Amino acid sequence: MAIILSGEWYDLRDLANPIRELIDALGAPDAVDYVLWSLIAALAILIWLVVSVIAFIWIERRLVALMQNRKGPNRVGPAGLLQPIADAIKLLLKEAITTRDADRILFWLAPIIVFIPTIVVFAVVPFGESMVLADLNVGVLFLIAVAGIMTPAVFIAGWSSNNKYALLAAMRAIAMLISYELIQVLALLAAVLFIGSMNLQAFVSWQDEYNTWLIFILPLPVVAYVIAGAVEINRSPMDLSEAESELAAGYHTEYGGIKFGFFYQAEYMAGFAIAATVTTLFLGGWTLWGLEEWIPGWIIFLGKLYAVFFLYIWSRGTLPRLRIDQLMAFAWKFMLPLMLVNALVIAVEVVVWEETGASRNVALPAIGAVNATLAVILVIGWARVLGHGSGLQRGYRATLTREIGKIYYTGAEVS
Amino acid sequence: MEDTGTVVAFWILAALTVGAALSVAAVRNLIHSVVLLIVSFAGVAGLYITLSADFIAVVQILIYIGAIAILLIFAIVLTPRAGRLNQEGFMLLPALALAVLVAGTMIFVAFDTSWAISERDGFEETATAIGDLLLDKYALPFEIASVLLLSAIIGAILLVRPEGAEEGPE
C-alpha cells in the first residue's frame, strides 16, 4: 500500500512486481531475497498447476462427453463440479499397493521422477513480462532436455513393476518418446534458427516487435510440435502407450491409488507444459498485439495456453487411436524427412533475408507464404510418394503383424 | 568460485556425482546402476552450471540422461545374461586392478599438472560462442563428426538388416 501511495507506480498487473516489492520491503540480504523469490514463484506455479489440473479434469470430461453425445460427470456437486475433488480424495485414500515382486525402491521412485520434469519445465516459461522464474539463455534446449527425463522415468516405472506387460508397454512408450523427441527437436530447431535465440522471453519479444506470431511464418513446425507433444503426453490419437480400452494401462499397470494419481497428474501437467511451449514459441506468449497494455499478460498467456490445450481435448474426443507401427512409420518415414527439409529451407530463408536486407514488411509475409505453400506441397507430395492419399486407399497389414503371422501360421523362418 | 553459494553447490554436487558413480559399480542390480548413473550425469550437469556453462549443462542432460541412459537400458534389457538379479560377476580382480590403475593415474595427473586458472568472469551466453566456433573455426571437424555419425547409423541399419530382406509395403 505504502508503495502505491508513495507515488511510485509499480505495475501490479504483472504479479511478479508486487511480490518483488514485498520481498524488497523485508530488507533481507540478496541471497535470502533470491531464495524467497524462487520459493514464492515456484509455489505459485505449483498451485496454479494443481488447480488447473483439477479444473481441467472436469472440463475435459464434460467436453469429451459433449463431443460424444454423453452427459459426463454430473452427480457430485452442481453440474458434477466436485467430481475431480471426489476423485482426488478417492485416490488419496486408496491403499497404495506395491506388488510382491516389485523393485520396491524404484517402484516408489518412478512416480516422483515422472512428476519432476513436468513441473520444472514451467521454470523457464514466461507467464508475463517479468513473471519468469529462471530466464535461461538456453530455454528452448532446457525444455527439450527436461522433457527427456520422462523417458528413463517411464522405463523405471515399467521395469520396477516386474510385470512383463508393464515392461513391454514401457519399451513401447520409450520407442515412441524417442522417435517423437526427434521431431520435437527438429521443429524447435526451425523456430530457433528463425529467431536466432533460445531464450523464451526473446521469442515473445521478437513476436511482439514484428507484430506477428511464429505460427504464421512456420506452420509446419507448429503442426509437427503439436503432434509430437500429443505423443509425449499420451493423448489420443497417440495414446497407445496406455490405451486404456485395449491394454491394461501400459507401463503403470501395477500402480494404484495416489501413485497412479501421480502419473495421471504428471500427464496433465506435461500437457500444460506442451501447451505453454506452443503458446510461448509460436503464439506470441503473453503478448496480444498491444492488448497486454490493458489486460495482465498472464491472463492472455493462460487464455492461449488453455486454447492450445483444448486442441488436445478435442483430438481426444474425436480421433481414433493409431497403431504402433503406423505411429512409428509416421515419425520416421513421414515427419522426419519433412522436418529435415523444413529446417534446411528455413536456414536458407534466414540467410537470404540477411543478405538481401529486405524490410520486415516484405520479408515476413514472403517467408510465411513460401513456408505455407511448401508445407502443403511437402505434406501432400511426400504422402503421395509413400503411397498414401492417391484416392485408392489400400489397407496394408502391418509389417510386424505379417512377419509374426508368417512364423505362427506357416512356421516359415523369417528371412 | 568465490562466493559461498557456488562453493557449497560445488561440494554438494561433487559428493553427489562421485557417490553416485561409486554406487554404479557397487550396486548389484544393473538397472539400479543405470539409475545411479543418471544421478551422476545430473550431478555433472550441475557442476557445469556452477561453471556458468549453461549450454553444456543442458546438453549434458539432453544427451546423457535422455539418450545415453536409454541406450544403456536397452543394452541391458537386450542382453540375455544381464538378469534381473544380476548374480553373475567374473574377472573381479583384474577389473579392480585396472580400476585402481586408472584412478591412480588420473589422481596423479590431477595433482601433478599445474592447472591454468582463468581469471575472467563467467560467460554471459555460451551457446552463441559455441555455435560460432562450431560453424566457423571448427567447421571441418564438426562436419567430419556428423558424417561419421551418419555412417555409423547407416552401418547399424545394414548390420541388423537381414540379408535379402524384402521391401516394406509402404
Interface residues (C-beta under 8 A of the other chain):
Chain A: A31 D103 I105 L106 L109 L136 N137 V138 L141 F142 I144 A145 V146 G148 I149 T151 P152 F155 I156 W159 S160 N162 L167 M171 I174 I178 E181 M198 A329 K333 L386 G387 Y396 R397 T399 V414 S415
Chain B: G5 N29 I31 H32 V34 V35 I38 D54 F55 V58 V59 I61 L62 I65 G66 A67 A69 I70 I73 V77 R84 E124 E125 T126 A127 P162 E163 G164 A165 E166 G168 P169 E170
